Amino acid sequence: MDKPRAVIIGAGDGLSASLARDLSRDHALTLAARSREKMKVVADETGAETVLLDATN
């Protein structure tokens, strides 16, 4: 059975990174953020897919 998917918009190195680490145990993750560098660190750690986007537009 596939894992449920969680999407975190505004993924960075603070609270969203902690949430991603916690959710990655039993969820497939998609991270979305403006900063590729901050998001990549969390994605590499959690196995998340990434989407580069600016959610303010």
C-alpha positions as CSV (number, residue, x, y, z in Angstrom):
1,M,0.0,0.0,0.0
2,D,1.2,3.5,-0.9
3,K,2.0,5.9,1.9
4,P,-0.3,8.9,2.2
5,R,1.2,12.1,0.7
6,A,1.9,15.3,2.7
7,V,2.7,18.6,1.0
8,I,4.6,21.3,2.8
9,I,4.5,24.7,1.2
10,G,7.2,27.1,2.3
11,A,9.7,24.4,3.2
12,G,12.9,25.7,4.8
13,D,15.2,25.0,7.6
14,G,13.0,25.8,10.6
15,L,9.6,24.5,11.7
16,S,8.8,23.1,8.3
17,A,12.0,21.1,8.3
18,S,11.1,19.6,11.7
19,L,7.6,18.8,10.4
20,A,9.0,17.2,7.3
21,R,11.4,15.0,9.3
22,D,8.6,13.8,11.5
23,L,6.1,13.2,8.6
24,S,8.7,11.4,6.5
25,R,8.5,8.3,8.8
26,D,5.0,7.4,7.4
27,H,4.2,9.8,4.6
28,A,5.5,10.4,1.1
29,L,6.5,14.1,1.0
30,T,6.4,16.9,-1.5
31,L,8.2,20.1,-0.5
32,A,7.5,23.4,-2.2
33,A,9.6,26.6,-1.6
34,R,11.3,29.6,-3.2
35,S,14.7,28.6,-2.0
36,R,16.1,25.6,-3.7
37,E,19.1,25.4,-1.3
38,K,17.2,25.2,2.0
39,M,14.6,22.9,0.5
40,K,17.2,20.5,-1.0
41,V,18.8,19.9,2.4
42,V,15.5,18.7,3.9
43,A,14.6,16.8,0.7
44,D,17.9,14.9,0.8
45,E,17.3,14.0,4.4
46,T,13.7,12.9,4.0
47,G,13.5,11.6,0.5
48,A,10.9,14.2,-0.5
49,E,10.1,15.3,-4.0
50,T,10.5,19.1,-4.5
51,V,8.7,21.9,-6.4
52,L,10.3,25.3,-6.8
53,L,7.6,27.9,-6.4
54,D,6.7,31.3,-4.9
55,A,3.4,30.9,-3.0
56,T,3.0,34.6,-2.6
57,N,1.9,35.0,-6.3
